[in-house]
Each structure stands twice: as structure tokens, then as C-alpha cells.
Amino acid sequence: MPVFNVFIKILRKHGSVTLLYLSIYVLLVVFFVMADENGGSAADMFQDKALALHITDEDQSSVSLALTDYLASIHDVSTQTVERGEILDGLYYRTLNYVLTIPDGFEASLLAHDAEGLLTFAALPGTSSELYVNRQISLYLDTLRRFLDCGYSLSESLERTGDALASLPDAETVSFCSANALSGGLLEPFFRYQPYILISVLICGLTPVLITLNGTRIRTRTACSPFPAGRHTLALLGGSLFYGLGLFLICMLLCFLFSPEGIRQPVVWQALLNSFVFLLFSAVLAVLVSLLITDSNVLNMVANSIGLVMSFLCGVFVPQSLLPDAVLRAGRFLPAYWYIHATDLLAGRGDEVYDAGSYWTCIGIQLLFAAALSVVTFAASCRRRKGS
């Protein structure tokens, strides 16, 4: 009990570090959710967007006017005569997305099947405006040519082309993710960024306490006292367990604070189990670091190095679907890879489809990592005790 009390007293001195990392964690989750909401949902990404177009019609024919009307039904079109410098300024400052010029004699060339390449345009390089508007212009002109080839007059072809394009069926975006998936809202980023936060909090918050209690001064005083060495070790384990469980309870509280309805969703409890298993690995890692490093001043560097390397290799900050195969092959040798893989299964992210067998495989591999690291930690502890 005295060792446990000392553990709690030292832990209070480092409590600010835990609060700092948890605050950064909450702000990070909220920031990414707000950025995702501003970017729109997945369904919104496939909706038609109205661009700013400027059309210079030098032909003033029935075809050019009909094409202008068709584009105006989709985009914000201006046809006023402006100087070339103003057009370039509009493209540069992105007040214009696309500039189209219809040359004189375009209708006659179209009827003579010799209009290829007559239309000229300008768009900002590196944007999708060029492909987007060119596709719509090609669709209109190709439809018009087909009606003309069928023997309709020009006026009838223009009318039928407008009717045909106006009656295109609306596409419906369908999501195959289950209704209780983590995707959307605060839960997915909340669980996604936990590996970095858990490693950082445990190394920066728990390791300094263990370094202090395992230091020469306290260890010598404990050895001279009637307090058994076994009870000393149990007290340290109890304090570490108390810290880890407290951290996990805080994570649970934040989870249900972000999503109160999550308490009724089995997938959220599966995600919490995944987090708890990774927390076990992180706690063992913190104990190992306390045995290998005796200077508390370098712990921030160690925590950030381990956390950032594991995060970038395993898909914490960049989705695993976007990482190269070589990086993923390296990431499979780290537990955070399997943590993120299980999170992706639960969230239905990318090509991942939930499978209970795959989920429990990820949990089992993380437990094996924790067990293997525990053996290494025990061996390092025994060697250090013999050396002293």
C-alpha cells in the first residue's frame, strides 16, 4: 500500500501531460469531423456542381445559342463581352472555371460534319473543370449529330436533343455500409487516432512514474525496508493497471459523449474492445521503455518517434487503402496495423467488409504482440535486477 500511495503521488505530478494529450486528441477528432462535414458527405461528392463559365459566341446561330442555353441550364454562364485580360484574371483568381469560344461558321461546319476541333476553351490547369464541361459539350453535340443523321431537320434535332438530355434518369447513390457502422460523425476519427494518443499518453504519463520508482534511490530504500520485493512489484503493477483502466474509462466516457446512442450499438462495444486490447500493448510498451531509458527528459522524443512511425506505417493518419504495398507489408509487423484494420472492418471504410473472423483475428494478433512484448519486458526486468 505505501508503494501504491507513492505511485499515485508521483502520477499526480505528471497528470498535466495526460490532460494535454487528451485535449489534443479531442481537438484533433473535432477538427477532422468539421473538415469532413465542410467537404460534404460521400453522396454529395457525386452531385452535379454548377461552375462559372464564360461563353463567347461569335457564330450567333441556332446551334450555338442552343448549346449556350444547355450549358446555362447546368452552370452559371455569362455571355457579356469582356477583355481578354479580365478573362485571364478570372481564371487566375478562380472566379471563372471555364471559358468557351464558339467561332463564326460553327453551325455550317457541324452540318457539314467538319466541326471537329473548332471549339476552343480555356480552363485552369490541374482542375477537373476541363474534363467536366468538355464531357457535357461532347454529349450535347453527339446527341445532336445522331438526330441529324436520322433525317430530322435542324430545328427538330435541336428540340429533340434538348428533350433527350432533359429526361436523363437521376442516379441514386447507395451505401452498402450497415446502419450501425462507425463511419460518419465523431466515432470513426475518435477510434482511428487512438493508437498515437494511447502510446503518447502512456509513455509520457506512466513511464516517468515507473522510472522514478525503479530509480536507484527508491529501490535501495525499498530493499532495506521490511517491505517484500514481491509486494513492491505487485504494487507497481496495480498502479499501472489503475492508470490504464482510468485512461480506458476516460476514452469510454468521451466515446459516449461524442455519440450517446453508441451505447446501444454492438459495433461500438467491439471498437472499445479493440481499443482496450491495444491499450494493453501500449501499457506493456511503456513499462519496457521505463526499463530501457532512465532519463525522463527524452520521453517526449521517444513517445513521438514511436507513435508517429507506427501511425504513418499502419494507416492511422493516412488510410491503409492509400498506402503503398511496401509500407503495408512493413506495417503488418506492428500491432497498430491490426488495430486500424479492425477499425476499418467495423467502419466499412474502403473495400473492407465486416467479417467476424477477420475482426477476431485482428484482436488475437494484437494480444500476441502484447504477450510477446511482455516476455521481452520480463527478461529486461530480470537482467536489470541482476545487473544492479
C-alpha positions as CSV (number, residue, x, y, z in Angstrom):
1,M,0.0,0.0,0.0
2,P,2.8,2.5,0.7
3,V,4.3,1.9,-2.7
4,F,0.9,2.4,-4.3
5,N,0.4,5.6,-2.5
6,V,3.8,6.9,-3.7
7,F,2.8,5.8,-7.2
8,I,-0.4,7.9,-7.1
9,K,1.5,10.9,-5.7
10,I,4.1,10.8,-8.5
11,L,1.3,10.2,-11.0
12,R,-0.4,13.5,-10.0
13,K,2.7,15.4,-10.8
14,H,2.5,14.1,-14.4
15,G,-1.2,14.4,-14.7
16,S,-0.9,17.6,-16.8
17,V,0.8,15.6,-19.5
18,T,-2.2,13.2,-19.7
19,L,-4.7,16.0,-19.8
20,L,-2.6,17.8,-22.5
21,Y,-2.6,14.8,-24.8
22,L,-6.2,14.0,-24.2
23,S,-7.1,17.6,-25.0
24,I,-5.1,17.5,-28.2
25,Y,-6.9,14.2,-29.0
26,V,-10.4,15.7,-28.6
27,L,-9.5,18.8,-30.7
28,L,-8.0,16.6,-33.4
29,V,-11.1,14.5,-33.6
30,V,-13.4,17.5,-33.7
31,F,-11.2,19.3,-36.3
32,F,-11.3,16.3,-38.7
33,V,-15.0,15.9,-38.3
34,M,-15.6,19.6,-39.1
35,A,-13.3,19.3,-42.1
36,D,-15.2,16.3,-43.3
37,E,-18.6,18.0,-42.8
38,N,-17.4,21.0,-44.8
39,G,-16.2,18.7,-47.5
40,G,-19.6,17.1,-47.7
41,S,-20.7,13.5,-47.4
42,A,-19.8,10.7,-49.8
43,A,-23.1,11.1,-51.6
44,D,-22.5,14.9,-52.0
45,M,-19.3,14.1,-53.8
46,F,-21.2,12.6,-56.7
47,Q,-23.7,15.5,-57.2
48,D,-23.5,17.9,-60.2
49,K,-21.8,21.1,-59.5
50,A,-22.5,24.5,-61.1
51,L,-19.3,26.1,-62.5
52,A,-18.7,29.6,-63.5
53,L,-18.5,29.7,-67.3
54,H,-17.9,32.5,-69.8
55,I,-19.0,31.8,-73.4
56,T,-18.0,34.0,-76.4
57,D,-20.5,33.2,-79.2
58,E,-19.1,34.5,-82.5
59,D,-21.5,32.4,-84.6
60,Q,-24.8,33.5,-83.1
61,S,-26.5,30.6,-84.9
62,S,-29.3,28.4,-83.7
63,V,-26.9,25.6,-82.7
64,S,-24.5,27.9,-80.8
65,L,-27.5,29.5,-79.0
66,A,-29.0,26.1,-78.1
67,L,-25.6,24.9,-76.8
68,T,-25.3,28.0,-74.7
69,D,-28.8,27.5,-73.3
70,Y,-28.0,23.9,-72.5
71,L,-24.8,24.8,-70.6
72,A,-26.7,27.6,-68.8
73,S,-29.2,25.1,-67.5
74,I,-26.3,23.4,-65.7
75,H,-23.8,26.1,-64.9
76,D,-23.6,29.8,-64.2
77,V,-23.0,31.2,-67.7
78,S,-22.0,34.7,-68.6
79,T,-22.0,35.9,-72.3
80,Q,-21.1,39.5,-71.9
81,T,-18.2,40.9,-74.0
82,V,-15.1,41.3,-71.8
83,E,-11.5,41.9,-72.4
84,R,-9.0,39.0,-72.6
85,G,-7.2,40.3,-69.6
86,E,-10.3,40.1,-67.5
87,I,-10.9,36.5,-68.6
88,L,-7.3,35.6,-67.6
89,D,-7.8,37.3,-64.3
90,G,-11.0,35.4,-63.7
91,L,-9.2,32.1,-64.4
92,Y,-6.3,33.0,-62.2
93,Y,-8.4,34.1,-59.2
94,R,-10.9,31.2,-59.9
95,T,-13.9,33.4,-60.3
96,L,-14.1,31.6,-63.7
97,N,-13.7,27.9,-64.1
98,Y,-14.1,27.5,-67.9
99,V,-14.0,29.8,-70.9
100,L,-15.6,28.6,-74.2
101,T,-15.3,30.3,-77.6
102,I,-17.7,29.3,-80.4
103,P,-16.2,30.5,-83.7
104,D,-18.1,32.0,-86.6
105,G,-19.3,29.4,-89.0
106,F,-19.6,26.7,-86.4
107,E,-23.2,25.6,-87.3
108,A,-22.3,25.3,-91.0
109,S,-19.2,23.2,-90.2
110,L,-21.3,21.0,-87.9
111,L,-23.9,20.3,-90.6
112,A,-21.0,19.5,-93.0
113,H,-19.6,17.1,-90.4
114,D,-16.4,19.2,-90.2
115,A,-16.7,20.8,-86.7
116,E,-14.1,18.7,-85.0
117,G,-11.7,20.9,-83.1
118,L,-13.4,24.2,-83.9
119,L,-14.5,25.0,-80.3
120,T,-11.7,26.5,-78.2
121,F,-11.7,26.6,-74.5
122,A,-9.5,27.6,-71.5
123,A,-9.5,26.2,-68.0
124,L,-7.3,26.3,-65.0
125,P,-4.7,23.5,-65.3
126,G,-4.9,20.8,-62.7
127,T,-8.6,21.1,-62.2
128,S,-11.5,18.8,-63.3
129,S,-13.4,21.7,-64.9
130,E,-12.0,21.0,-68.4
131,L,-13.0,17.3,-68.4
132,Y,-16.3,18.0,-66.7
133,V,-17.5,20.7,-69.2
134,N,-16.0,19.1,-72.3
135,R,-17.8,15.9,-71.5
136,Q,-21.1,17.8,-71.4
137,I,-20.4,19.6,-74.7
138,S,-19.5,16.4,-76.4
139,L,-22.7,14.7,-75.1
140,Y,-24.8,17.5,-76.5
141,L,-23.1,17.7,-79.9
142,D,-23.0,13.9,-80.3
143,T,-26.7,13.7,-79.5
144,L,-27.5,16.4,-82.0
145,R,-25.5,14.7,-84.7
146,R,-27.4,11.5,-84.2
147,F,-30.8,13.2,-84.7
148,L,-29.4,14.9,-87.8
149,D,-28.2,11.6,-89.1
150,C,-31.6,10.1,-88.6
151,G,-33.0,12.7,-91.1
152,Y,-34.6,15.2,-88.8
153,S,-34.4,18.9,-89.6
154,L,-32.1,21.2,-87.7
155,S,-34.9,22.7,-85.6
156,E,-36.4,19.3,-84.8
157,S,-33.0,17.9,-83.9
158,L,-32.3,20.8,-81.5
159,E,-35.7,20.3,-79.9
160,R,-35.3,16.5,-79.6
161,T,-31.7,16.9,-78.2
162,G,-32.9,19.2,-75.5
163,D,-35.8,16.9,-74.6
164,A,-33.5,13.8,-74.6
165,L,-30.9,15.4,-72.3
166,A,-33.5,16.9,-70.0
167,S,-35.0,13.4,-69.5
168,L,-31.8,11.7,-68.4
169,P,-32.5,9.4,-65.4
170,D,-31.3,10.6,-62.0
171,A,-28.6,8.5,-60.4
172,E,-29.1,7.4,-56.8
173,T,-26.1,6.9,-54.5
174,V,-26.5,3.7,-52.5
175,S,-24.4,2.9,-49.5
176,F,-23.8,-0.8,-48.6
177,C,-22.4,0.0,-45.1
178,S,-24.6,-1.2,-42.2
179,A,-26.6,1.3,-40.4
180,N,-24.6,0.9,-37.2
181,A,-21.2,1.4,-38.9
182,L,-18.8,3.8,-37.3
183,S,-18.5,5.8,-40.5
184,G,-19.8,9.3,-40.1
185,G,-19.8,11.6,-37.1
186,L,-17.2,11.6,-34.4
187,L,-16.8,7.9,-33.7
188,E,-14.6,6.9,-36.6
189,P,-11.9,9.5,-36.1
190,F,-12.2,9.0,-32.4
191,F,-11.1,5.4,-32.7
192,R,-8.8,5.9,-35.7
193,Y,-6.4,8.2,-33.9
194,Q,-6.3,6.3,-30.6
195,P,-3.0,4.4,-31.3
196,Y,-1.0,7.6,-31.4
197,I,-2.7,9.0,-28.4
198,L,-2.5,5.9,-26.2
199,I,1.2,5.4,-26.9
200,S,2.0,9.0,-26.3
201,V,-0.1,9.3,-23.1
202,L,1.2,6.0,-21.6
203,I,4.8,6.7,-22.3
204,C,4.7,10.3,-21.2
205,G,2.4,9.8,-18.3
206,L,3.1,6.3,-16.9
207,T,6.8,5.8,-17.8
208,P,8.1,8.7,-15.7
209,V,6.4,7.3,-12.6
210,L,8.0,3.9,-13.2
211,I,11.4,5.4,-13.8
212,T,11.2,7.2,-10.5
213,L,10.0,4.2,-8.6
214,N,12.6,2.0,-10.2
215,G,15.4,4.5,-9.6
216,T,18.4,3.7,-7.5
217,R,17.4,5.8,-4.6
218,I,13.8,4.4,-4.0
219,R,14.9,0.9,-5.0
220,T,17.7,0.9,-2.4
221,R,15.4,2.3,0.3
222,T,12.8,-0.4,-0.5
223,A,15.4,-3.1,-0.4
224,C,16.4,-2.0,3.1
225,S,12.9,-2.0,4.4
226,P,10.9,-5.0,5.6
227,F,8.6,-4.5,2.6
228,P,8.8,-7.7,0.4
229,A,10.1,-7.3,-3.2
230,G,7.1,-9.3,-4.5
231,R,4.6,-6.8,-2.9
232,H,6.6,-4.0,-4.4
233,T,6.2,-5.4,-7.9
234,L,2.5,-6.1,-7.3
235,A,2.0,-2.5,-6.1
236,L,3.7,-1.2,-9.3
237,L,1.5,-3.5,-11.4
238,G,-1.6,-2.4,-9.5
239,G,-0.7,1.3,-10.0
240,S,-0.1,0.7,-13.8
241,L,-3.4,-1.2,-14.0
242,F,-5.1,1.6,-12.2
243,Y,-3.7,4.2,-14.6
244,G,-4.5,2.1,-17.7
245,L,-8.1,1.4,-16.6
246,G,-8.6,5.0,-15.7
247,L,-7.4,6.1,-19.2
248,F,-9.7,3.5,-20.8
249,L,-12.7,4.7,-18.8
250,I,-11.9,8.3,-19.9
251,C,-11.9,7.0,-23.5
252,M,-15.2,5.3,-23.0
253,L,-16.7,8.4,-21.5
254,L,-15.5,10.5,-24.4
255,C,-16.9,7.9,-26.8
256,F,-20.4,8.0,-25.3
257,L,-20.1,11.8,-25.0
258,F,-19.5,12.1,-28.7
259,S,-22.2,9.6,-29.6
260,P,-24.7,8.9,-26.8
261,E,-26.6,6.4,-29.0
262,G,-23.4,4.4,-29.4
263,I,-24.1,2.6,-26.1
264,R,-26.8,0.6,-27.9
265,Q,-24.7,-0.3,-30.9
266,P,-22.7,-3.6,-30.7
267,V,-20.2,-2.3,-33.2
268,V,-19.2,0.5,-30.7
269,W,-18.5,-2.1,-28.0
270,Q,-16.4,-4.1,-30.5
271,A,-14.4,-0.9,-31.2
272,L,-14.0,-0.3,-27.5
273,L,-12.7,-3.9,-27.1
274,N,-10.2,-3.2,-29.9
275,S,-9.1,-0.1,-28.1
276,F,-8.7,-1.9,-24.8
277,V,-6.5,-4.6,-26.4
278,F,-4.3,-2.0,-28.0
279,L,-4.1,-0.2,-24.6
280,L,-2.7,-3.4,-23.1
281,F,0.1,-3.4,-25.7
282,S,0.8,0.3,-25.1
283,A,1.0,-0.3,-21.3
284,V,3.5,-3.1,-21.7
285,L,5.4,-0.9,-24.2
286,A,5.5,1.9,-21.6
287,V,6.9,-0.5,-18.9
288,L,9.6,-1.7,-21.4
289,V,10.6,1.9,-22.2
290,S,10.9,2.6,-18.4
291,L,13.4,-0.2,-18.2
292,L,15.5,0.9,-21.1
293,I,15.5,4.6,-20.5
294,T,16.5,6.3,-17.3
295,D,16.3,9.9,-18.4
296,S,12.7,11.3,-18.2
297,N,13.7,14.3,-20.4
298,V,13.9,12.2,-23.6
299,L,10.5,10.5,-23.1
300,N,8.6,13.0,-25.3
301,M,11.0,12.4,-28.1
302,V,10.7,8.6,-27.7
303,A,6.9,8.7,-27.5
304,N,6.6,10.9,-30.6
305,S,9.0,8.8,-32.5
306,I,7.3,5.5,-31.8
307,G,3.8,7.0,-32.1
308,L,4.5,8.8,-35.4
309,V,6.4,5.9,-37.1
310,M,3.7,3.4,-36.1
311,S,0.9,5.8,-37.2
312,F,2.3,6.5,-40.6
313,L,3.3,2.9,-41.3
314,C,0.0,1.4,-40.1
315,G,-2.6,3.8,-41.6
316,V,-3.6,6.0,-38.6
317,F,-3.1,9.3,-40.4
318,V,-3.3,8.0,-44.0
319,P,-5.9,5.3,-44.8
320,Q,-4.5,1.9,-45.5
321,S,-6.1,1.8,-48.9
322,L,-3.9,4.7,-50.0
323,L,-0.6,3.3,-48.6
324,P,1.9,1.6,-51.0
325,D,2.1,-2.2,-50.7
326,A,5.7,-2.0,-49.4
327,V,4.6,0.2,-46.5
328,L,1.7,-2.1,-45.7
329,R,4.0,-5.1,-45.7
330,A,6.2,-3.3,-43.1
331,G,3.1,-2.2,-41.1
332,R,1.9,-5.8,-40.7
333,F,4.7,-6.3,-38.2
334,L,3.2,-3.7,-35.9
335,P,0.1,-4.0,-33.8
336,A,-1.3,-0.7,-34.8
337,Y,-1.8,-2.1,-38.4
338,W,-4.2,-4.7,-37.0
339,Y,-5.9,-2.2,-34.8
340,I,-6.6,0.0,-37.8
341,H,-7.6,-3.0,-39.9
342,A,-10.2,-4.0,-37.3
343,T,-11.5,-0.4,-37.1
344,D,-11.8,-0.3,-40.9
345,L,-13.8,-3.5,-40.8
346,L,-16.2,-2.0,-38.2
347,A,-16.5,1.3,-40.1
348,G,-16.9,-0.2,-43.6
349,R,-14.1,2.0,-44.9
350,G,-12.7,1.5,-48.4
351,D,-13.0,-2.1,-49.7
352,E,-13.3,-3.5,-46.2
353,V,-16.4,-5.6,-45.4
354,Y,-17.1,-6.7,-41.9
355,D,-16.3,-10.3,-41.1
356,A,-16.3,-11.6,-37.6
357,G,-13.5,-14.0,-38.3
358,S,-11.2,-11.2,-39.6
359,Y,-12.1,-9.0,-36.6
360,W,-11.2,-11.6,-34.0
361,T,-8.0,-12.4,-36.0
362,C,-7.0,-8.7,-35.5
363,I,-7.8,-8.9,-31.8
364,G,-5.8,-12.1,-31.4
365,I,-2.8,-10.8,-33.2
366,Q,-2.7,-7.7,-31.0
367,L,-2.9,-9.9,-27.9
368,L,0.0,-11.9,-29.3
369,F,2.0,-8.7,-29.7
370,A,1.2,-7.7,-26.1
371,A,2.2,-11.2,-24.9
372,A,5.5,-11.2,-26.8
373,L,6.4,-7.8,-25.6
374,S,5.5,-8.8,-22.0
375,V,8.1,-11.7,-22.3
376,V,10.7,-9.2,-23.6
377,T,9.8,-6.8,-20.7
378,F,10.1,-9.5,-18.1
379,A,13.5,-10.5,-19.5
380,A,14.7,-6.9,-19.5
381,S,13.5,-6.5,-15.9
382,C,15.3,-9.7,-14.7
383,R,18.5,-8.6,-16.4
384,R,18.4,-5.2,-14.9
385,R,17.8,-6.6,-11.5
386,K,20.7,-8.9,-11.7
387,G,22.9,-6.1,-13.1
388,S,22.1,-3.9,-10.1
